[in-house]
Each structure stands twice: as C-alpha cells, then as structure tokens.
Amino acid sequence: MGRKDASTARTPVDQYRKQIGKQDYKKTRPMLRATRLKAEAKKTALGVKVEIYLIAYTTFVYMLFLF
C-alpha cells in the first residue's frame, strides 16, 4: 500500500533529471554507433590488406619457382 503512494510522489527535480537523461541518451546513441561502425571498418580493412599482401607474396614465390 505504501509503495503505490511513494512511486507517484516524485519531485519535479527528479522528473526533470529523468527527462534530461533520456534526451542525453538519445543524443549519444547515434554517436556511439558511428564510432563502433568506424572501429569495425578499420578491423575489416586490416584483414583485407593482410589477405592482399599474402596473395601477392604467394603469387610472387610461385612465379619464382616456375622460372
């Protein structure tokens, strides 16, 4: 019984803080997502570079053995 009364009686300051917190979360979420995507792109780009170098090196060594 006392629980219901306590949850409905919020101070205006608490309501304001909650509202501001929600707004800040909405602002930072796209920024965090962009940062995460950028980091993932760097990781995959490094993998592609390594694969290209490995293929080029293998081809070079193969050509040396043929001639």
PyRosetta script that sets phi, psi and omega in degrees:
from pyrosetta import init, pose_from_sequence

init()
pose = pose_from_sequence("MGRKDASTARTPVDQYRKQIGKQDYKKTRPMLRATRLKAEAKKTALGVKVEIYLIAYTTFVYMLFLF")
pose.set_psi(1, -45.4)
pose.set_omega(1, 179.7)
pose.set_phi(2, -68.5)
pose.set_psi(2, -22.9)
pose.set_omega(2, -179.0)
pose.set_phi(3, -65.0)
pose.set_psi(3, -43.9)
pose.set_omega(3, -178.0)
pose.set_phi(4, -63.4)
pose.set_psi(4, -40.2)
pose.set_omega(4, 179.5)
pose.set_phi(5, -66.6)
pose.set_psi(5, -37.6)
pose.set_omega(5, -176.5)
pose.set_phi(6, -71.0)
pose.set_psi(6, -35.4)
pose.set_omega(6, -176.1)
pose.set_phi(7, -75.3)
pose.set_psi(7, -28.6)
pose.set_omega(7, -178.3)
pose.set_phi(8, -84.0)
pose.set_psi(8, -20.5)
pose.set_omega(8, -177.0)
pose.set_phi(9, -93.8)
pose.set_psi(9, 78.8)
pose.set_omega(9, 176.0)
pose.set_phi(10, -99.3)
pose.set_psi(10, 145.2)
pose.set_omega(10, 178.0)
pose.set_phi(11, -77.8)
pose.set_psi(11, 154.7)
pose.set_omega(11, 178.6)
pose.set_phi(12, -60.1)
pose.set_psi(12, -31.2)
pose.set_omega(12, 179.2)
pose.set_phi(13, -65.5)
pose.set_psi(13, -42.6)
pose.set_omega(13, 178.5)
pose.set_phi(14, -63.8)
pose.set_psi(14, -40.9)
pose.set_omega(14, 178.4)
pose.set_phi(15, -63.6)
pose.set_psi(15, -41.3)
pose.set_omega(15, 179.5)
pose.set_phi(16, -63.8)
pose.set_psi(16, -44.9)
pose.set_omega(16, 179.8)
pose.set_phi(17, -62.3)
pose.set_psi(17, -40.1)
pose.set_omega(17, 179.1)
pose.set_phi(18, -64.6)
pose.set_psi(18, -42.2)
pose.set_omega(18, -179.8)
pose.set_phi(19, -64.8)
pose.set_psi(19, -44.0)
pose.set_omega(19, 178.9)
pose.set_phi(20, -64.3)
pose.set_psi(20, -39.9)
pose.set_omega(20, 177.8)
pose.set_phi(21, -60.4)
pose.set_psi(21, -40.7)
pose.set_omega(21, 178.1)
pose.set_phi(22, -65.1)
pose.set_psi(22, -41.2)
pose.set_omega(22, -180.0)
pose.set_phi(23, -65.2)
pose.set_psi(23, -42.8)
pose.set_omega(23, 179.4)
pose.set_phi(24, -64.0)
pose.set_psi(24, -38.3)
pose.set_omega(24, 178.7)
pose.set_phi(25, -62.7)
pose.set_psi(25, -42.0)
pose.set_omega(25, 179.9)
pose.set_phi(26, -65.5)
pose.set_psi(26, -35.0)
pose.set_omega(26, -179.6)
pose.set_phi(27, -70.8)
pose.set_psi(27, -43.2)
pose.set_omega(27, -172.9)
pose.set_phi(28, -81.4)
pose.set_psi(28, -20.5)
pose.set_omega(28, -177.0)
pose.set_phi(29, -60.2)
pose.set_psi(29, -49.1)
pose.set_omega(29, 178.2)
pose.set_phi(30, -64.1)
pose.set_psi(30, -34.6)
pose.set_omega(30, 178.6)
pose.set_phi(31, -65.3)
pose.set_psi(31, -42.5)
pose.set_omega(31, 178.6)
pose.set_phi(32, -64.9)
pose.set_psi(32, -39.0)
pose.set_omega(32, 179.3)
pose.set_phi(33, -64.4)
pose.set_psi(33, -42.7)
pose.set_omega(33, 179.3)
pose.set_phi(34, -63.3)
pose.set_psi(34, -40.6)
pose.set_omega(34, 178.7)
pose.set_phi(35, -64.2)
pose.set_psi(35, -42.2)
pose.set_omega(35, 179.6)
pose.set_phi(36, -63.8)
pose.set_psi(36, -43.3)
pose.set_omega(36, 179.8)
pose.set_phi(37, -65.0)
pose.set_psi(37, -37.6)
pose.set_omega(37, 178.4)
pose.set_phi(38, -64.1)
pose.set_psi(38, -42.2)
pose.set_omega(38, 179.2)
pose.set_phi(39, -65.3)
pose.set_psi(39, -40.8)
pose.set_omega(39, 178.3)
pose.set_phi(40, -64.9)
pose.set_psi(40, -37.6)
pose.set_omega(40, 178.9)
pose.set_phi(41, -64.1)
pose.set_psi(41, -39.0)
pose.set_omega(41, 178.0)
pose.set_phi(42, -64.4)
pose.set_psi(42, -40.9)
pose.set_omega(42, -179.5)
pose.set_phi(43, -63.7)
pose.set_psi(43, -45.1)
pose.set_omega(43, -178.5)
pose.set_phi(44, -71.3)
pose.set_psi(44, -32.9)
pose.set_omega(44, 178.2)
pose.set_phi(45, -64.4)
pose.set_psi(45, -38.7)
pose.set_omega(45, 178.0)
pose.set_phi(46, -63.8)
pose.set_psi(46, -40.7)
pose.set_omega(46, 178.3)
pose.set_phi(47, -63.3)
pose.set_psi(47, -39.0)
pose.set_omega(47, 179.1)
pose.set_phi(48, -66.4)
pose.set_psi(48, -42.5)
pose.set_omega(48, 179.2)
pose.set_phi(49, -61.2)
pose.set_psi(49, -44.3)
pose.set_omega(49, -179.8)
pose.set_phi(50, -62.8)
pose.set_psi(50, -41.5)
pose.set_omega(50, 179.2)
pose.set_phi(51, -64.0)
pose.set_psi(51, -42.2)
pose.set_omega(51, 179.8)
pose.set_phi(52, -63.6)
pose.set_psi(52, -45.2)
pose.set_omega(52, 178.5)
pose.set_phi(53, -62.4)
pose.set_psi(53, -40.3)
pose.set_omega(53, -179.7)
pose.set_phi(54, -65.1)
pose.set_psi(54, -42.8)
pose.set_omega(54, 178.4)
pose.set_phi(55, -65.5)
pose.set_psi(55, -42.9)
pose.set_omega(55, 179.2)
pose.set_phi(56, -63.3)
pose.set_psi(56, -43.2)
pose.set_omega(56, 179.4)
pose.set_phi(57, -64.0)
pose.set_psi(57, -43.4)
pose.set_omega(57, 179.4)
pose.set_phi(58, -63.2)
pose.set_psi(58, -42.3)
pose.set_omega(58, 178.4)
pose.set_phi(59, -63.4)
pose.set_psi(59, -42.8)
pose.set_omega(59, 179.1)
pose.set_phi(60, -61.3)
pose.set_psi(60, -46.7)
pose.set_omega(60, 179.6)
pose.set_phi(61, -64.4)
pose.set_psi(61, -39.8)
pose.set_omega(61, 178.6)
pose.set_phi(62, -62.3)
pose.set_psi(62, -42.9)
pose.set_omega(62, 178.5)
pose.set_phi(63, -64.2)
pose.set_psi(63, -37.2)
pose.set_omega(63, 178.6)
pose.set_phi(64, -63.2)
pose.set_psi(64, -39.8)
pose.set_omega(64, -179.6)
pose.set_phi(65, -72.3)
pose.set_psi(65, -28.7)
pose.set_omega(65, 179.0)
pose.set_phi(66, -71.4)
pose.set_psi(66, -38.0)
pose.set_omega(66, -176.7)
pose.set_phi(67, -101.1)
pose.dump_pdb("model.pdb")
